[in-house]
Amino acid sequence: MKIYLAPMEGLADFYLRKLIAKTGGYDLVITEFIRVVDQLLPAHVFYRNAPELRNKGRTADDTPVRLQLLGSQPDALALNAKRAIELGSQGVDLNFGCPSKTVNKSKGGAVLLNEPETLYRVVKAVKDAVPAGHITSAKMRLGFNDSNLMHECADAIVQAGADELTIHARTKAQGYVPPAYWHLVGELRDRIPIPVIINGEIWNNQDARRALTEGGCDHLMLGRGAIRQPWLARHIKANSDQIESWSMMLDLVREFWAMVQAEMGEKYCSGRLKQWLHYLKEIYPEALVLFMDIRRLTDITQITARIEQELCK
Ligand SMILES: Cc1cc2nc3c(=O)[nH]c(=O)nc-3n(C[C@H](O)[C@H](O)[C@H](O)COP(=O)(O)O)c2cc1C
C-alpha cells in the first residue's frame, strides 16, 4: 500500500510537509498547486512553491515530493511540467479538483470535469513533455455538479497516458462536506488499468480500511486527517488505531513554531500556528486550550512563553 500526503494550498506548506513527512509512512508528498496560465514560469516560482526542489525533490527525511500544476492550456502546462522535472520534481501532478470560484472561472481545477476532451488534451500534452521514466499523475473529483461524467473523465485521463489517478470521492458541488462517496470510486476502479489512489474523509485507520475496501483501491491519500494526526500514515500501514501523546505532538508544534517564526516573519507566523492548532484541537483537548490562550496574541515572545509553559505541565 502507498500513502500520499495530499496537496493543500495555504495549509500543507513546506514546513508542515517537512514535519508530517518525517513522522513516517508517507510514500509521496504533493505540493500546493502552481497556477499556469499561458507561459513558462520562472524557476523562482517553482522554488517558492516547493523549496524541496533544492533537495532533489525530497523532503528533509528523503520522502519524494511531486509538484502539482493547475491550468487548462495544454502547451503551457507541458512546458511547465518539463521544467518541474528538470528542477527536480518527482513526477508532475495535474489538478482537476480545485473548487475555487476564481480558479474555476479562469478554466482551472474542477470545472474541467465538465470537459473530458480538455482533460485528455491537457494530460496528453503533459505526458508527452515529461521525460520517460517520470510519472504524470492527475487528481480529480467525481464531477463538477454531479458525477454523470465521472467515467468519461477517468477514461480521458487514462487514455491520454496518465500513470496514476487520485480520486477525491466527491463532486465539486459537494465541497468538503461529509460523506465521501468511496463506493463510486469502486465503480470507476474496475475500468481503470492504472494505480488509483483514493482520497477524502480518511481520518483514522478504520476509515482507511473502509475506503480501500469500498473503493477497491490499494493506495490512499491523506489530507486533513494528516494535519490532525501527523502519524496517521504510519499507523494505517501498521493497521493500528494508536494516537500519539500530547507531549509528542507538542514537540512537533514547537518545531513548527521555531521554523515559521524564523522563516515567515512576525506578521504571518502566528496565523499559521493558530491554523494548525485549529485542526489539532479535534484530537487533543490540550490543543484547544492552547488555541484559546493564544487566539488573540500576535506577539511572538508571548506565544513562545505560552508554548514553553505547556511543556512544563
Ligand atoms: C486547505 C485545503 C487546500 C487544498 N488545496 C489543494 C490543492 O492545492 N490541490 C489539490 O489537488 N487539492 C487541494 N485540496 C484538496 C485535498 O487535496 C483533498 O483532496 C481534500 O482535502 C479531501 O481529502 P481529506 O478529506 O483527506 O482532507 C485542498 C484541501 C484543503 C482542505
The ligand as an SDF file (V2000), in Angstrom:
LIG
                    3D

 31 33  0  0  0  0  0  0  0  0999 V2000
   -6.9980   23.9300    2.7620 C   0  0  0  0  0  0  0  0  0  0  0  0
   -7.0610   22.9720    1.6020 C   0  0  0  0  0  0  0  0  0  0  0  0
   -6.3210   23.2430    0.4580 C   0  0  0  0  0  0  0  0  0  0  0  0
   -6.3440   22.3470   -0.6380 C   0  0  0  0  0  0  0  0  0  0  0  0
   -5.5420   22.5850   -1.7220 N   0  0  0  0  0  0  0  0  0  0  0  0
   -5.4710   21.6650   -2.7290 C   0  0  0  0  0  0  0  0  0  0  0  0
   -4.5410   21.8090   -3.7980 C   0  0  0  0  0  0  0  0  0  0  0  0
   -3.7130   22.7300   -3.8400 O   0  0  0  0  0  0  0  0  0  0  0  0
   -4.5790   20.8790   -4.7940 N   0  0  0  0  0  0  0  0  0  0  0  0
   -5.4480   19.8070   -4.7660 C   0  0  0  0  0  0  0  0  0  0  0  0
   -5.4400   18.9850   -5.6820 O   0  0  0  0  0  0  0  0  0  0  0  0
   -6.3000   19.6380   -3.7500 N   0  0  0  0  0  0  0  0  0  0  0  0
   -6.3210   20.5290   -2.7220 C   0  0  0  0  0  0  0  0  0  0  0  0
   -7.1500   20.3110   -1.6610 N   0  0  0  0  0  0  0  0  0  0  0  0
   -7.9510   19.0660   -1.5980 C   0  0  0  0  0  0  0  0  0  0  0  0
   -7.1640   17.9680   -0.8370 C   0  0  0  0  0  0  0  0  0  0  0  0
   -6.0120   17.6090   -1.5300 O   0  0  0  0  0  0  0  0  0  0  0  0
   -8.0470   16.7310   -0.6150 C   0  0  0  0  0  0  0  0  0  0  0  0
   -8.4480   16.2480   -1.8660 O   0  0  0  0  0  0  0  0  0  0  0  0
   -9.2940   17.0380    0.2160 C   0  0  0  0  0  0  0  0  0  0  0  0
   -8.9560   17.7920    1.3750 O   0  0  0  0  0  0  0  0  0  0  0  0
  -10.0080   15.7480    0.6520 C   0  0  0  0  0  0  0  0  0  0  0  0
   -9.1510   14.9370    1.4160 O   0  0  0  0  0  0  0  0  0  0  0  0
   -9.2630   14.8790    3.0300 P   0  0  0  0  0  0  0  0  0  0  0  0
  -10.6930   14.6160    3.3620 O   0  0  0  0  0  0  0  0  0  0  0  0
   -8.3110   13.7680    3.4010 O   0  0  0  0  0  0  0  0  0  0  0  0
   -8.8290   16.2270    3.5430 O   0  0  0  0  0  0  0  0  0  0  0  0
   -7.1460   21.1980   -0.5750 C   0  0  0  0  0  0  0  0  0  0  0  0
   -7.8990   20.9350    0.5760 C   0  0  0  0  0  0  0  0  0  0  0  0
   -7.8570   21.8000    1.6580 C   0  0  0  0  0  0  0  0  0  0  0  0
   -8.6570   21.4660    2.8940 C   0  0  0  0  0  0  0  0  0  0  0  0
  1  2  1  0
  2  3  1  0
  2 30  2  0
  3  4  2  0
  4  5  1  0
  4 28  1  0
  5  6  2  0
  6  7  1  0
  6 13  1  0
  7  8  2  0
  7  9  1  0
  9 10  1  0
 10 11  2  0
 10 12  1  0
 12 13  2  0
 13 14  1  0
 14 15  1  0
 14 28  1  0
 15 16  1  0
 16 17  1  0
 16 18  1  0
 18 19  1  0
 18 20  1  0
 20 21  1  0
 20 22  1  0
 22 23  1  0
 23 24  1  0
 24 25  2  0
 24 26  1  0
 24 27  1  0
 28 29  2  0
 29 30  1  0
 30 31  1  0
M  END
$$$$
